[in-house]
Amino acid sequence: MRTDERIVLVLAATSAERFAGLRARCPDRVIDVGIREQLAISVAAGLALSGLRPVVHAYAPFLVERPFEHLKLDLGHQGVGAVLVSIGASYDRASWGRTHQSPEDVALIRTLPGWAIAVPGHPDEVEQILGAAVAAPGCVYVRLSLQQNRASRCVSLGRLLTLRTGRGGSVIAVGPTLDAVEEAVAGLDVSLLYATTMRPFDHESLRASLGLPAVVLVEPYLAGTSTPELTSALVDRPHRLLALGVENAELRRYGTPEDHDVWHGLDPAALRRRIVRFFDSGDSTSGS
């Protein structure tokens, strides 16, 4: 905001105390509409129509699910852009119950044409992605989570990172799933890719990584959400695909994020069993 006067931050009460200093320095460029998430999106659209670049921040279910019609009409139908930055992700605050869980957020955003979707896996990656998102045109959804990988990578909007190559298939870890996936595939002769952008998807890097035409996708939101991106990348190649993520099931147990990982089969032990079984079922080279 110091270097780009177009940027305006729109809040809906969430994290307002974190921006008190910024609001004191830039009182006309930090707008808190209170617990009115639909209004936050409409305000952002109005700012965008006036030539500004709004960044809207709220908890994931209240930023995407509650004002979804406003995303579709106020931003999308009017052809203006904004950057949406959510926290909470799938079940960061699992103990707060279903109201604060949103594994469906990325699936909903995917139905909106033209939106970019970024899922950083470490706090240091957020600055890299957010800077690119603010500078880019159009609408960008940046999904943040308390769950994070131990180390950050040098990432960029729209690119996959190939962490290693193998003779077997490819495993893609999205955002904060990377540590669990790395542990799960230890010793397996497969390629490992790290994705922090799921739209636009990096077709070239995926195609270059394939040893055998088998791909496992591990995503921290609803399982299968990003499958269309992969099938589009491999449309001219016969392939097998396994999508692992949060199951589309109504769990009525609160628990912890770690509990939910286990219940959805996203812990390292369960991931390894499912990945090995998938590669072995196709006679892929999966190691030991």
Phi, psi and omega in degrees: 000335177292329186255348182227105184286354177284338190283129175230133180263128178244123181246156173234056179078322181304129175063016185304323182294335180290339184250018182298318179295318179295321180294326178293325180281326184230066187298334181269002182237009172234113185243119177250112183271002184078198185279066181221073188295324177298319179296322180303318180291319179295320176298316179300319179296319178296319177297318180295322178297335179270005176098006179268169179244092183282142171244120185250133184231132175194176176292141190310310182294335182268345178269331185247306188287311184296313182261031188302319180299326179289325175298317183292318187263307186293322178265299188297307186292331178276353176071034177244161187246158175202161174251122177257127180238112183257158167234167178100323176048221187286309183204044177303318179253058184304325184291347177276354174095183189295333180300333184252017177250136183214066174289351183268357190300313183292324177299321178292314180300325181299336180282350180267123184294139171086355182284136169272148183228121181239139183226077180295153183248005181205145181306324181293337179281340184296316181298319179299315184285318183294321177300317179292324182293318180293323181284339182281158173278172172077197185257135180227132174253120179249118186257115181255156183211149171291332175289129184212158176282159183293325184235150176268159175239163174277106186242163177214152182297124176092007183234139169274148171255126175269111184273332175195158178241150179217173182277343179275209180281194182242144176240126180250121177257126182262124173052233188287006176276354191300314183301314180296321180291317178303316178295321183293326185259009179304128179085355178270142183272069182228161172277144179236123180240148181243124183246125171244357172231124178256348171206124357292143185266142185277086181299318188299314182293322178297313182298323181289338185275343191289122168273295173255153185282061178222133185227136171246129177248126178242113185237147186274015179229197187306126183302133179092355182304316186265006180306317180300329179294320181287318180295328176293321180294331185245026188300331182262009181236122172302132184204164173246144183222133174239121179254121180244135180187202179289125183290148179277073183224147181267095178275129180252030173242132184282294177061202180244167174304322179295322176299316181296322176303316180293314182298330180263005178072031182251008173281159186304318182296315180292320178300317181298315180301315184289322180291313180297316180299320180294311181293320180294327182292342178252016182059033176280158176279106185248000178075204184237000000 
